[in-house]
Amino acid sequence: MQRIEPAAEPFPALLQEYFEKTGAPQLVLFTTIGRSERAWKKFSRGSLLANSPLSLRERELIIDRTTARTGCEYEWGVHVWLFAEKAGLSRDEIAGTLTYPLAPEKWSQREAALLTAVDALHDRSTLSDAEFRGLKQHYSDEQIIEIIQISAFYHQVAFLANGLALPLEAKAANFADYTP
């Protein structure tokens, strides 16, 4: 059972403005957080989806792996639904974001380094020197900072979605569709 009822139309002004400005779907995550003006301001100012130094594919791999590792089916499903095709992720690659431990041989060296770093951040909240060197071989300093920020932000999203027991969006993917 969902723990906090989402806002209903007419939405609070800041939330309505966001929907009008971005054309974003009225996701239950947004309408629930939007019940608190303070929380919505802090959440919506993350701006990690716009003007990233990473490709859409890389960004989505980080998000999908982070939300898979946190057991956040809600956010994982939303991102698979809205972005996986645009990001060029195949069905097997989407399933690979759920596979633990990571099968690095199924990814390019660049993507394996990225996903290994996401796992390390999830497991230990840090990167070993070897994991950092792996990233550094493929990514700039600016991109590495972005990788860490995106992973951290989506831990927050997972805590919100899981802690509030948000119901899956009707059109979103679910873990069962991508696991054997």
C-alpha positions in Angstrom: 0.0 0.0 0.0 1.3 3.5 -0.9 2.1 5.4 2.2 1.5 9.0 1.2 -1.3 9.9 -1.2 0.0 11.7 -4.3 -1.2 15.2 -5.1 -4.2 15.4 -7.4 -5.1 18.0 -9.9 -5.1 20.9 -9.6 -1.5 20.3 -8.6 0.5 22.7 -6.4 1.8 25.6 -8.5 5.4 24.5 -8.6 4.5 21.0 -9.7 2.0 22.2 -12.3 4.7 24.6 -13.7 7.1 21.7 -13.9 4.7 19.6 -15.9 3.8 22.4 -18.2 7.4 23.5 -18.8 8.9 20.0 -19.3 6.0 18.0 -20.7 7.1 15.3 -18.2 4.5 12.6 -17.5 2.6 13.0 -14.2 4.4 10.2 -12.5 3.3 9.2 -9.0 6.9 9.9 -7.8 6.5 13.5 -8.9 3.0 14.0 -7.6 3.9 12.4 -4.2 7.1 14.5 -3.7 5.2 17.5 -5.0 2.9 17.4 -1.9 5.8 19.1 -0.1 7.0 22.4 -1.8 10.3 22.2 0.0 11.0 18.6 -1.0 9.9 19.3 -4.6 12.3 22.3 -4.9 15.2 20.2 -3.6 14.3 17.2 -5.8 13.6 19.0 -9.0 16.7 21.1 -8.9 18.9 18.0 -9.3 18.9 18.7 -13.1 20.9 15.6 -13.8 18.9 14.6 -16.9 19.7 17.8 -18.9 22.9 18.8 -20.6 24.9 15.8 -19.3 28.5 15.3 -20.4 27.6 11.6 -20.7 25.6 10.0 -23.5 22.0 9.2 -23.0 23.0 5.5 -23.1 25.6 5.9 -20.4 23.3 7.9 -18.2 20.6 5.3 -18.5 23.0 2.5 -17.8 23.9 4.3 -14.5 20.3 4.8 -13.6 19.1 1.4 -14.5 22.0 -0.3 -12.7 21.6 1.9 -9.6 17.9 1.4 -9.3 18.2 -2.4 -10.0 20.8 -2.7 -7.3 18.7 -0.8 -4.8 15.7 -3.0 -5.7 13.8 0.1 -6.9 11.5 -1.5 -9.5 9.4 1.7 -9.7 12.2 3.9 -11.0 14.0 1.2 -13.0 10.7 0.5 -14.7 10.0 4.1 -15.5 13.5 4.6 -17.0 13.2 1.4 -19.1 9.8 2.5 -20.3 10.7 6.1 -21.1 14.4 5.9 -22.2 15.7 2.4 -23.0 14.7 2.5 -26.6 16.0 6.1 -27.1 19.3 5.1 -25.4 19.7 2.1 -27.7 19.5 -0.5 -25.0 18.6 -4.0 -26.2 16.4 -6.4 -24.2 19.5 -8.4 -23.2 21.3 -5.2 -22.1 18.3 -4.1 -20.0 18.2 -7.6 -18.4 22.0 -7.2 -17.8 21.3 -4.2 -15.6 19.5 -6.6 -13.3 22.2 -9.3 -13.3 24.4 -9.5 -10.2 27.2 -10.0 -10.2 27.9 -8.0 -13.3 29.0 -10.0 -16.4 31.6 -7.5 -17.7 32.3 -9.6 -20.8 28.8 -8.7 -22.0 29.7 -5.0 -22.2 32.2 -2.9 -24.0 35.3 -2.1 -21.8 34.0 1.5 -21.4 30.5 0.3 -20.2 32.0 -2.4 -18.0 34.1 0.2 -16.2 31.0 2.4 -15.8 28.9 -0.4 -14.4 31.7 -1.7 -12.2 31.9 1.7 -10.7 28.2 1.9 -10.1 28.3 -1.5 -8.3 31.3 -0.3 -6.2 29.5 2.9 -5.2 26.4 0.9 -4.3 28.4 -1.8 -2.4 31.0 0.3 -0.6 30.1 4.0 -1.2 33.6 4.4 -2.8 35.8 3.4 -5.6 39.0 1.5 -5.3 42.1 2.9 -7.1 41.7 0.2 -9.7 38.0 1.0 -10.3 38.9 4.7 -10.5 41.6 4.0 -13.0 39.1 1.9 -15.0 36.9 4.9 -15.3 39.8 7.3 -16.0 40.7 5.2 -19.0 37.4 6.1 -20.7 36.0 9.2 -19.0 37.0 12.7 -18.3 37.1 14.2 -14.8 33.8 16.0 -15.5 32.2 12.8 -16.6 33.5 10.9 -13.6 31.9 13.4 -11.3 28.7 13.2 -13.2 28.7 9.3 -12.9 29.1 9.6 -9.1 26.4 12.3 -8.9 23.9 10.3 -11.0 24.4 7.2 -9.0 24.1 9.1 -5.7 20.9 10.9 -6.9 19.2 7.7 -7.9 20.0 6.2 -4.6 17.9 9.1 -3.2 15.2 8.4 -5.7 15.2 4.7 -4.7 15.0 5.6 -1.0 12.0 7.8 -1.8 10.2 5.3 -4.1 10.9 2.3 -2.0 10.3 4.0 1.4 7.0 5.5 0.2 6.0 2.1 -1.4 5.1 3.8 -4.7 3.0 1.6 -7.0 4.5 0.8 -10.4 3.4 3.1 -13.2 0.9 1.3 -15.5 3.2 1.5 -18.6 6.5 0.9 -16.8 8.6 -2.2 -17.2 8.9 -4.6 -14.3 11.8 -6.8 -13.1 9.9 -10.0 -13.9 9.7 -9.2 -17.6 13.5 -9.1 -17.8 14.6 -11.9 -15.5 14.8 -15.6 -16.5 
